[in-house]
Amino acid sequence: MQEDKDKKLDIELDAQTAFGVYSNLQIVQHSISEFVVDFLQVMPGIPKAQVRSRVVLAPIHAKKMLYALQENIARYEKQFGSIEDNTVTDYTTINPMGEA
């Protein structure tokens, strides 16, 4: 067990990826074998949203991502205060996977 803790992962981040993409809407879909997260950019007054990036995750990695987000949001709120979400938007009609 200690050997696993001592191993380090060398992560490479190229300049283009490091710049990132902006997303203000995320859509999550799933099948039995994977989760698909689409990151979209919605602009005010424009009725069409563009998918900026799509990430496909195995179920275990989706759950690990959930835990990582929960932990980081808790840290953020401890440092900066509560994140308020006052949006009331229903995007249930959006289906980027093309399923009925």
C-alpha positions as CSV (number, residue, x, y, z in Angstrom):
1,M,0.0,0.0,0.0
2,Q,2.8,2.4,0.8
3,E,4.4,1.8,-2.6
4,D,1.2,3.2,-4.3
5,K,1.4,6.4,-2.2
6,D,5.1,6.9,-3.1
7,K,4.4,6.7,-6.9
8,K,4.1,10.0,-8.6
9,L,2.2,10.6,-11.9
10,D,4.0,12.9,-14.4
11,I,1.3,15.1,-15.9
12,E,1.9,16.9,-19.1
13,L,-0.2,20.0,-20.0
14,D,0.4,21.5,-23.4
15,A,-0.1,25.3,-24.0
16,Q,-3.4,24.9,-25.9
17,T,-5.0,22.7,-23.3
18,A,-3.7,24.8,-20.4
19,F,-5.7,27.8,-21.9
20,G,-8.9,25.9,-21.3
21,V,-12.4,26.4,-22.6
22,Y,-15.2,28.5,-21.0
23,S,-18.4,26.7,-20.2
24,N,-21.5,28.0,-18.5
25,L,-23.8,25.0,-19.1
26,Q,-23.1,21.3,-18.6
27,I,-25.2,18.4,-19.8
28,V,-24.7,14.9,-18.3
29,Q,-25.9,11.7,-20.0
30,H,-25.2,8.1,-19.2
31,S,-25.4,4.6,-20.4
32,I,-24.7,1.4,-18.6
33,S,-21.0,1.7,-19.3
34,E,-20.2,5.4,-19.4
35,F,-21.0,9.0,-18.5
36,V,-20.9,11.7,-21.1
37,V,-20.4,15.3,-19.9
38,D,-20.9,18.0,-22.5
39,F,-19.6,21.4,-21.7
40,L,-21.5,24.2,-23.5
41,Q,-21.2,27.9,-23.9
42,V,-24.5,29.8,-23.9
43,M,-24.5,33.4,-25.0
44,P,-27.3,35.8,-23.9
45,G,-29.9,36.4,-26.5
46,I,-28.7,33.6,-28.8
47,P,-31.0,30.6,-28.8
48,K,-28.3,28.1,-29.9
49,A,-25.6,26.7,-27.5
50,Q,-22.3,25.4,-28.8
51,V,-20.6,22.3,-27.3
52,R,-17.1,23.4,-26.4
53,S,-15.9,20.0,-25.1
54,R,-17.1,16.5,-24.4
55,V,-15.7,14.2,-21.7
56,V,-16.5,10.5,-21.6
57,L,-16.0,8.8,-18.2
58,A,-16.2,5.3,-16.9
59,P,-18.8,5.2,-14.0
60,I,-16.1,4.9,-11.3
61,H,-14.3,7.9,-12.7
62,A,-17.6,9.9,-12.8
63,K,-18.1,9.1,-9.1
64,K,-14.5,10.1,-8.3
65,M,-15.1,13.4,-10.1
66,L,-18.2,14.0,-8.1
67,Y,-16.3,13.5,-4.9
68,A,-13.5,15.8,-6.1
69,L,-16.0,18.5,-7.0
70,Q,-17.8,18.2,-3.6
71,E,-14.5,18.5,-1.7
72,N,-13.3,21.5,-3.8
73,I,-16.6,23.3,-3.5
74,A,-16.5,22.8,0.3
75,R,-13.0,24.2,0.4
76,Y,-14.0,27.2,-1.9
77,E,-17.1,28.0,0.3
78,K,-15.0,27.8,3.4
79,Q,-12.6,30.3,2.0
80,F,-14.9,32.6,0.0
81,G,-18.5,32.0,1.3
82,S,-21.5,30.2,0.0
83,I,-22.0,29.8,-3.8
84,E,-25.6,30.9,-4.5
85,D,-27.4,29.5,-7.5
86,N,-30.4,31.6,-8.3
87,T,-31.0,30.4,-11.8
88,V,-34.2,28.7,-12.7
89,T,-33.6,27.3,-16.1
90,D,-35.1,24.1,-17.4
91,Y,-32.9,22.4,-20.0
92,T,-34.6,19.0,-19.8
93,T,-35.5,19.2,-23.5
94,I,-31.9,19.3,-24.6
95,N,-30.6,15.9,-25.6
96,P,-27.2,16.0,-27.3
97,M,-27.0,12.2,-27.5
98,G,-30.0,12.0,-29.9
99,E,-32.0,9.7,-27.7
100,A,-35.7,10.0,-27.2
